[in-house]
Amino acid sequence: MENKIYFCQICKNISNTIICSNCKKLIKKNIFYNTEFGWGIDTDLILKKTSQEINFYNPQKTYKLKHSLLTEYEQILYETINDKLDKKYIILPQINLQTIIETNTNHRNNELYRNLDFCIFERGTFKPILAIELNGKNHKINTYTMQRDISVKKILNQAKLPLIIIENKELEQKNSVEIFNIIQQKLNIIKN
């Protein structure tokens, strides 16, 4: 059965119905209302709801710098890869999926607000070549983390960005040459 393509009557984005799911949610929250001339927006209600629901800055919290961008294991892996990586590539840590993956909608893509531990890019073009995740023990016992990992794998697979997962214990058990060889083998496969 073929899905029909519509444009949402409210936001005008491509949808599989005449009103997209995001706009339906806003209608349920009474942000949109139907007038005799079409759809309208209750801007006062939007301001009220967004001020209650979205706090970009919370004065009740204390904000301070972290000691480092990387954990101890991430630092070891970064140095292992960066020291041996071919100069046509560059490795960057803590890459947000939103910065390298796009979707077919203009809506907020909450599933992309996740960080990869590392991503290897072509130097100069910054084309993503290889994603790298470093997993500790909590990746196998924490349900949220396991669900997040599955989601990230599916997104990267669909976007055709290869992923390597390295366990913390591998960093403890293998030397830097063995760890780098895992990365290099994958880069060789991608290159060919």
C-alpha positions as CSV (number, residue, x, y, z in Angstrom):
1,M,0.0,0.0,0.0
2,E,1.4,3.4,-1.0
3,N,1.5,6.2,1.6
4,K,0.1,9.5,0.4
5,I,2.2,12.6,0.9
6,Y,0.4,15.8,2.2
7,F,1.5,19.2,3.3
8,C,0.4,19.9,6.8
9,Q,-2.3,22.6,6.8
10,I,-0.7,24.4,9.7
11,C,3.1,24.2,9.4
12,K,3.2,23.4,5.7
13,N,5.8,20.7,6.2
14,I,5.6,17.4,4.4
15,S,3.4,14.9,6.3
16,N,1.5,11.6,5.9
17,T,-1.7,13.3,7.0
18,I,-3.3,16.7,6.4
19,I,-2.2,17.8,9.9
20,C,1.2,16.5,11.1
21,S,1.7,14.8,14.4
22,N,3.7,17.8,15.9
23,C,0.9,20.2,15.0
24,K,-1.7,17.7,16.5
25,K,0.2,17.8,19.7
26,L,0.1,21.6,19.7
27,I,-3.6,21.5,19.0
28,K,-4.1,19.3,22.0
29,K,-2.2,21.9,24.1
30,N,-4.6,24.5,22.7
31,I,-1.8,26.5,21.1
32,F,-3.5,26.3,17.7
33,Y,-7.1,27.0,17.3
34,N,-9.5,26.8,14.3
35,T,-11.1,30.1,13.2
36,E,-13.6,30.5,10.4
37,F,-10.7,31.8,8.3
38,G,-8.3,28.9,8.9
39,W,-5.8,28.1,11.6
40,G,-4.7,30.6,14.1
41,I,-2.0,30.8,16.8
42,D,-2.7,31.9,20.4
43,T,0.7,33.7,20.9
44,D,-0.1,34.6,24.5
45,L,-0.6,30.9,25.3
46,I,2.6,30.0,23.4
47,L,4.6,32.4,25.5
48,K,3.0,31.2,28.7
49,K,3.5,27.5,27.9
50,T,7.1,28.0,26.6
51,S,8.1,30.0,29.6
52,Q,6.8,27.2,31.8
53,E,8.1,24.3,29.7
54,I,11.4,25.5,28.3
55,N,14.1,26.9,30.5
56,F,17.2,27.6,28.5
57,Y,18.7,29.0,31.7
58,N,17.6,28.0,35.1
59,P,18.7,30.5,37.8
60,Q,18.1,27.8,40.5
61,K,21.0,25.7,39.1
62,T,24.7,26.2,39.6
63,Y,26.7,26.0,36.4
64,K,30.5,25.3,36.4
65,L,33.0,24.0,33.9
66,K,33.8,20.3,33.8
67,H,37.3,19.2,34.5
68,S,37.8,17.8,31.0
69,L,35.9,17.3,27.8
70,L,36.9,13.6,27.8
71,T,36.8,10.9,30.4
72,E,40.0,9.1,31.2
73,Y,39.2,6.2,28.8
74,E,38.2,8.6,26.1
75,Q,41.5,10.5,26.5
76,I,43.4,7.2,26.1
77,L,41.5,6.3,23.0
78,Y,41.8,9.8,21.5
79,E,45.6,9.8,21.9
80,T,45.8,6.2,20.6
81,I,44.0,7.2,17.4
82,N,45.2,10.7,16.9
83,D,48.9,9.8,17.1
84,K,48.6,7.2,14.4
85,L,45.8,8.5,12.2
86,D,46.7,9.3,8.5
87,K,47.0,13.0,8.0
88,K,44.1,13.0,5.5
89,Y,41.8,12.4,8.4
90,I,41.0,14.3,11.6
91,I,39.4,12.9,14.7
92,L,37.0,15.1,16.8
93,P,35.5,14.2,20.2
94,Q,31.9,14.7,21.4
95,I,30.2,15.1,18.1
96,N,26.5,15.8,18.3
97,L,24.5,13.7,15.8
98,Q,22.5,16.9,14.9
99,T,25.7,18.4,13.5
100,I,26.4,15.5,11.0
101,I,22.9,13.9,10.4
102,E,19.9,15.6,8.7
103,T,16.3,14.4,8.4
104,N,13.5,14.9,6.0
105,T,11.6,17.2,8.4
106,N,12.1,20.7,9.7
107,H,10.8,19.6,13.1
108,R,13.0,19.4,16.2
109,N,14.9,16.1,15.9
110,N,15.2,15.1,19.6
111,E,16.6,11.7,18.6
112,L,19.7,13.5,17.2
113,Y,20.6,15.3,20.4
114,R,23.0,12.6,21.3
115,N,26.8,12.8,21.2
116,L,29.2,10.3,19.6
117,D,32.3,9.8,21.6
118,F,34.4,10.4,18.4
119,C,34.0,10.9,14.7
120,I,36.7,10.7,12.1
121,F,36.3,13.2,9.2
122,E,38.1,13.8,5.9
123,R,40.5,16.6,6.6
124,G,39.5,19.7,4.7
125,T,36.0,18.7,3.7
126,F,34.9,17.5,7.2
127,K,32.9,14.7,5.6
128,P,32.1,12.2,8.3
129,I,33.9,8.9,7.6
130,L,33.6,6.8,10.8
131,A,31.8,7.0,14.2
132,I,33.4,5.6,17.3
133,E,31.7,4.8,20.6
134,L,33.5,3.9,23.7
135,N,31.4,1.8,26.0
136,G,31.8,1.1,29.7
137,K,30.0,-1.3,32.0
138,N,26.9,0.9,32.2
139,H,26.2,0.4,28.5
140,K,25.2,-3.2,29.3
141,I,23.2,-2.6,32.6
142,N,21.5,0.7,32.2
143,T,18.2,0.4,30.2
144,Y,18.2,4.0,29.1
145,T,21.8,3.8,27.8
146,M,21.1,0.5,26.0
147,Q,18.0,2.1,24.3
148,R,20.1,5.2,23.4
149,D,22.8,2.9,21.9
150,I,20.3,1.0,19.8
151,S,18.8,4.3,18.6
152,V,22.2,5.7,17.6
153,K,23.1,2.5,15.8
154,K,19.9,2.6,13.8
155,I,20.4,6.3,12.9
156,L,24.0,5.8,11.8
157,N,23.1,2.7,9.8
158,Q,20.3,4.5,7.9
159,A,22.7,7.5,7.3
160,K,25.3,5.0,6.1
161,L,28.0,6.2,8.6
162,P,30.0,3.2,9.8
163,L,30.3,2.7,13.6
164,I,32.9,1.0,15.7
165,I,32.2,0.2,19.3
166,I,35.2,-0.3,21.6
167,E,34.8,-1.5,25.2
168,N,36.7,0.1,28.0
169,K,38.1,-3.3,28.9
170,E,39.6,-3.6,25.4
171,L,41.6,-0.4,26.2
172,E,42.8,-2.2,29.4
173,Q,43.6,-5.5,27.7
174,K,45.1,-4.4,24.3
175,N,48.0,-2.2,23.5
176,S,47.6,1.0,21.4
177,V,48.7,-0.7,18.2
178,E,46.0,-3.4,18.5
179,I,43.4,-0.8,19.3
180,F,44.5,1.4,16.4
181,N,44.5,-1.6,14.0
182,I,40.7,-2.1,14.7
183,I,40.2,1.5,13.5
184,Q,42.6,1.2,10.6
185,Q,41.0,-1.9,9.3
186,K,37.6,-0.2,9.2
187,L,39.1,2.9,7.5
188,N,40.7,0.6,4.8
189,I,37.3,-1.1,4.2
190,I,35.6,2.3,3.8
191,K,38.4,3.6,1.5
192,N,38.0,0.7,-0.9
